[in-house]
Amino acid sequence: MNAFKPPAIEQVCERALRLPCSPALLPRLIAALQSPDSSADDIAGVITVDPGLASSTLRLANSAFFAGSAPVDNVSEAVIRLGQQELYRLAALALVSRWESGVGHGEAGDFCRHALCTAIAAEVLAETTERVAPETAYTAGLVCDLGKLALTHACDAFYPAIRAHCAAQQCTWTDAETAVLGYHHVEVGARLLRAWNFPPVLVAVAEYYLKPLLAPAEALPLIAHLHAAKYIATSFGPGVGEDGFLFSLNESFLLEWGFTPELLQETMPIVHERAVARLKDKLSQGAVSL
């Protein structure tokens, strides 16, 4: 590879797909949790494919918050004790945070911190509007920017040029990525989710959440929630990178879907409370581990 020429987008995705600890297990877990025919053993069967995730599941089930009268010593019992919603939150965040540890650069945990705040904001907004499933909104918030990790892994040497282009042209970060690399992290992320067999609506959200007017109609409700959630998470602060404030907010689109400034302001303290409960002392710094 020419050190002065960016890798093609196909090369970036290929390198990312070869990395260990990818979130590729998440679509299988989504399907198992959403199926009315899935038993605790079925869900445990998916989780135990990944020893690290199985360990995290058992550790949380035996924590002071969840512990019952006797310790849980198998994943099936842990599934029952945690409940599907808490289990899903744990698994999704665990898979994304571990991939960050193997891919990312910069301050440990920053990507995952911001992704979690985005996920929580999307979840809270979904609970408020009841227009999309909170679990789906949460997932969209966690995975929508995974392309950033792939780019830092494959294109780290080109970030000074991207940064300089942003400063010189006063443009968005994605525009600067496109000018320097020929593509941007949103395109990379959508390709990765498609390769990992994520549900089509989550692929569409990852591809169009920054440009909602180009999105397919079936993805618009979820995109509206994520677009609003990105604003809340960016305003909130934890984990926001240098590119975080360099995106274009579509205010008219948000108003069209009922996300008024008042609603967004009311949501922020709820997001903060949940983020503190989940991350505790890791809210501002340190690697996110579960």
C-alpha positions as CSV (number, residue, x, y, z in Angstrom):
1,M,0.0,0.0,0.0
2,N,1.3,3.4,-1.0
3,A,2.0,5.4,2.3
4,F,0.9,8.6,0.6
5,K,-2.2,7.3,-1.0
6,P,-5.3,6.4,1.1
7,P,-6.5,2.8,1.0
8,A,-9.6,2.1,-1.0
9,I,-12.8,1.8,0.9
10,E,-12.9,-1.9,0.1
11,Q,-9.4,-2.3,1.7
12,V,-10.6,-0.4,4.8
13,C,-13.6,-2.7,5.2
14,E,-11.6,-5.8,4.5
15,R,-9.1,-5.0,7.3
16,A,-11.9,-4.2,9.7
17,L,-13.7,-7.5,8.9
18,R,-10.6,-9.4,9.7
19,L,-10.3,-7.9,13.2
20,P,-11.2,-10.0,16.2
21,C,-14.0,-9.2,18.6
22,S,-16.3,-7.6,16.0
23,P,-19.9,-6.9,16.8
24,A,-20.9,-9.6,14.3
25,L,-22.6,-11.6,17.0
26,L,-25.1,-8.8,17.7
27,P,-27.5,-9.6,14.8
28,R,-27.8,-13.2,16.0
29,L,-28.6,-12.0,19.5
30,I,-31.2,-9.5,18.2
31,A,-32.9,-12.3,16.3
32,A,-32.9,-14.7,19.4
33,L,-34.2,-12.0,21.7
34,Q,-37.0,-10.9,19.4
35,S,-38.2,-14.4,18.6
36,P,-41.2,-15.5,20.7
37,D,-40.0,-19.0,20.4
38,S,-36.6,-18.4,21.9
39,S,-36.0,-20.0,25.3
40,A,-33.4,-18.9,27.9
41,D,-31.3,-21.9,26.6
42,D,-31.6,-20.6,23.0
43,I,-30.4,-17.2,24.0
44,A,-27.6,-18.6,26.2
45,G,-26.5,-20.7,23.2
46,V,-25.9,-17.5,21.2
47,I,-24.1,-15.8,24.1
48,T,-21.8,-18.7,24.9
49,V,-20.4,-18.6,21.3
50,D,-18.4,-15.7,22.7
51,P,-16.6,-16.6,25.9
52,G,-15.9,-13.0,26.8
53,L,-19.6,-12.1,26.5
54,A,-20.6,-15.2,28.5
55,S,-18.3,-14.1,31.2
56,S,-19.7,-10.5,31.3
57,T,-23.2,-11.9,31.4
58,L,-22.4,-14.1,34.4
59,R,-20.5,-11.3,36.2
60,L,-23.4,-8.9,35.9
61,A,-26.0,-11.5,37.0
62,N,-24.0,-12.1,40.1
63,S,-23.4,-8.5,40.9
64,A,-24.8,-6.9,44.0
65,F,-27.6,-5.2,42.0
66,F,-29.0,-8.5,40.5
67,A,-27.8,-11.2,42.9
68,G,-30.5,-13.4,44.4
69,S,-30.3,-15.9,47.2
70,A,-27.8,-18.1,45.4
71,P,-25.0,-17.4,42.8
72,V,-25.7,-18.0,39.2
73,D,-23.3,-20.5,37.6
74,N,-24.6,-20.9,34.1
75,V,-25.6,-18.5,31.3
76,S,-29.1,-19.8,31.0
77,E,-29.9,-18.9,34.6
78,A,-28.1,-15.5,34.1
79,V,-30.4,-14.8,31.1
80,I,-33.5,-15.4,33.3
81,R,-32.1,-13.3,36.2
82,L,-31.1,-10.4,34.1
83,G,-34.2,-10.3,31.8
84,Q,-34.1,-9.7,28.1
85,Q,-33.9,-5.9,28.1
86,E,-30.9,-5.6,30.5
87,L,-29.2,-8.6,28.9
88,Y,-29.5,-6.9,25.5
89,R,-28.1,-3.6,26.8
90,L,-25.1,-5.5,28.3
91,A,-24.4,-7.6,25.3
92,A,-24.6,-4.8,22.8
93,L,-22.3,-2.4,24.8
94,A,-19.9,-5.2,25.6
95,L,-19.5,-6.2,21.9
96,V,-19.0,-2.6,20.8
97,S,-16.6,-1.6,23.6
98,R,-14.4,-4.7,23.0
99,W,-14.1,-3.9,19.3
100,E,-13.1,-0.3,20.2
101,S,-10.3,-1.7,22.4
102,G,-8.9,-3.7,19.5
103,V,-9.3,-1.0,16.8
104,G,-9.4,2.5,18.2
105,H,-6.7,5.1,18.9
106,G,-6.8,8.1,21.2
107,E,-8.3,8.2,24.7
108,A,-9.5,4.7,25.7
109,G,-13.2,4.4,25.8
110,D,-14.1,7.8,24.2
111,F,-15.8,6.1,21.2
112,C,-17.8,3.8,23.4
113,R,-18.7,6.6,25.9
114,H,-20.2,8.7,23.1
115,A,-21.9,5.7,21.5
116,L,-23.5,4.8,24.8
117,C,-24.8,8.3,25.4
118,T,-26.2,8.3,21.8
119,A,-27.8,4.9,22.4
120,I,-29.4,6.0,25.7
121,A,-30.7,9.2,24.2
122,A,-32.2,7.3,21.3
123,E,-33.8,4.9,23.8
124,V,-35.2,7.6,25.9
125,L,-36.7,9.4,22.9
126,A,-38.2,6.2,21.7
127,E,-39.8,5.6,25.1
128,T,-41.2,9.1,24.9
129,T,-42.6,9.0,21.4
130,E,-43.5,5.3,21.3
131,R,-42.9,5.5,17.5
132,V,-40.0,3.0,17.4
133,A,-38.9,0.2,19.6
134,P,-36.5,1.4,22.3
135,E,-34.2,-1.6,21.9
136,T,-33.9,-0.9,18.2
137,A,-33.2,2.8,18.9
138,Y,-30.6,1.8,21.4
139,T,-28.8,-0.5,19.0
140,A,-28.8,2.2,16.3
141,G,-27.1,4.6,18.6
142,L,-24.4,2.1,19.5
143,V,-23.5,1.0,16.0
144,C,-24.2,4.0,13.8
145,D,-20.6,5.3,13.9
146,L,-18.6,2.0,13.9
147,G,-17.1,3.2,10.6
148,K,-15.0,5.7,12.6
149,L,-13.2,2.8,14.3
150,A,-12.5,1.2,11.0
151,L,-11.1,4.4,9.6
152,T,-8.8,5.0,12.6
153,H,-7.5,1.5,12.2
154,A,-6.7,1.8,8.5
155,C,-6.3,5.5,7.8
156,D,-4.8,7.0,11.0
157,A,-1.9,8.5,9.0
158,F,-4.3,10.7,7.0
159,Y,-6.1,12.3,10.0
160,P,-3.8,15.3,10.1
161,A,-4.7,16.1,6.5
162,I,-8.4,15.6,7.3
163,R,-8.1,17.9,10.3
164,A,-6.3,20.5,8.2
165,H,-8.9,20.4,5.5
166,C,-11.6,20.9,8.1
167,A,-9.9,24.0,9.4
168,A,-9.1,25.5,6.0
169,Q,-12.5,24.9,4.5
170,Q,-14.7,25.2,7.6
171,C,-16.6,22.1,6.5
172,T,-18.1,19.1,8.2
173,W,-15.8,16.2,9.2
174,T,-17.4,13.8,6.7
175,D,-16.8,16.3,3.9
176,A,-13.2,16.5,4.9
177,E,-12.9,12.7,5.0
178,T,-14.3,12.6,1.5
179,A,-11.9,15.2,0.2
180,V,-8.9,13.4,1.6
181,L,-9.8,9.8,1.4
182,G,-12.5,9.7,-1.3
183,Y,-15.1,8.3,1.1
184,H,-16.2,8.9,4.8
185,H,-16.8,6.9,7.9
186,V,-20.6,6.7,7.4
187,E,-20.1,4.8,4.2
188,V,-17.7,2.5,5.8
189,G,-20.0,1.8,8.8
190,A,-22.9,1.0,6.6
191,R,-20.8,-1.5,4.6
192,L,-19.6,-3.2,7.7
193,L,-23.1,-3.6,9.2
194,R,-24.3,-5.0,5.9
195,A,-21.4,-7.5,5.9
196,W,-22.2,-8.5,9.5
197,N,-25.8,-9.2,8.5
198,F,-27.4,-6.5,10.6
199,P,-31.1,-5.9,9.9
200,P,-31.6,-3.7,6.8
201,V,-33.3,-0.9,8.8
202,L,-30.1,-0.5,11.0
203,V,-27.9,-0.5,7.8
204,A,-30.1,2.2,6.4
205,V,-30.0,4.3,9.6
206,A,-26.2,4.0,9.7
207,E,-26.0,5.1,6.0
208,Y,-28.4,8.0,6.1
209,Y,-28.7,9.4,9.6
210,L,-26.5,12.4,8.7
211,K,-28.5,13.0,5.5
212,P,-32.1,12.0,6.5
213,L,-33.7,13.5,3.4
214,L,-32.0,10.9,1.2
215,A,-33.2,8.0,3.4
216,P,-35.7,5.3,2.4
217,A,-39.2,6.0,3.9
218,E,-39.2,2.9,6.1
219,A,-36.1,4.0,7.9
220,L,-37.2,7.6,8.6
221,P,-38.8,7.1,12.0
222,L,-35.6,5.5,13.4
223,I,-33.4,8.0,11.7
224,A,-35.3,10.9,13.2
225,H,-34.8,9.5,16.7
226,L,-31.1,8.9,16.0
227,H,-30.5,12.3,14.5
228,A,-32.0,13.9,17.6
229,A,-30.1,11.5,19.8
230,K,-26.8,12.5,18.2
231,Y,-27.5,16.2,19.0
232,I,-28.3,15.3,22.6
233,A,-25.2,13.1,23.0
234,T,-23.0,15.7,21.5
235,S,-24.4,18.5,23.6
236,F,-24.1,16.3,26.7
237,G,-20.3,15.8,26.1
238,P,-18.8,12.5,27.3
239,G,-16.6,10.9,24.7
240,V,-17.2,13.5,21.9
241,G,-14.2,13.5,19.6
242,E,-12.7,16.3,17.6
243,D,-15.2,15.5,14.8
244,G,-18.2,15.4,17.1
245,F,-19.3,19.0,16.7
246,L,-18.6,19.1,13.0
247,F,-21.9,17.7,11.7
248,S,-24.9,19.4,10.1
249,L,-28.0,19.3,12.3
250,N,-31.2,19.2,10.2
251,E,-33.5,21.2,12.5
252,S,-36.5,21.3,10.1
253,F,-36.4,17.5,9.9
254,L,-36.4,17.1,13.6
255,L,-39.3,19.5,14.0
256,E,-41.2,17.6,11.4
257,W,-40.9,14.5,13.6
258,G,-41.9,16.4,16.7
259,F,-38.4,16.8,18.2
260,T,-38.7,20.3,19.5
261,P,-35.9,22.2,21.3
262,E,-38.0,21.9,24.5
263,L,-38.3,18.1,24.2
264,L,-34.6,17.7,23.5
265,Q,-33.7,19.9,26.6
266,E,-36.1,17.8,28.8
267,T,-34.4,14.6,27.6
268,M,-30.9,15.6,28.5
269,P,-31.1,15.1,32.3
270,I,-32.7,11.7,31.9
271,V,-29.9,10.7,29.5
272,H,-27.3,12.0,32.0
273,E,-28.9,10.0,34.9
274,R,-28.9,6.8,32.9
275,A,-25.3,7.3,31.6
276,V,-24.1,7.9,35.2
277,A,-25.9,4.7,36.4
278,R,-24.3,2.7,33.6
279,L,-20.8,4.1,33.5
280,K,-20.3,5.4,37.0
281,D,-16.7,6.6,37.4
282,K,-16.0,5.8,33.7
283,L,-18.4,8.5,32.5
284,S,-15.6,11.0,31.8
285,Q,-12.4,8.9,31.3
286,G,-11.0,5.4,31.2
287,A,-11.7,2.4,29.1
288,V,-15.3,1.2,29.2
289,S,-15.4,-2.4,30.4
290,L,-18.2,-4.6,31.5
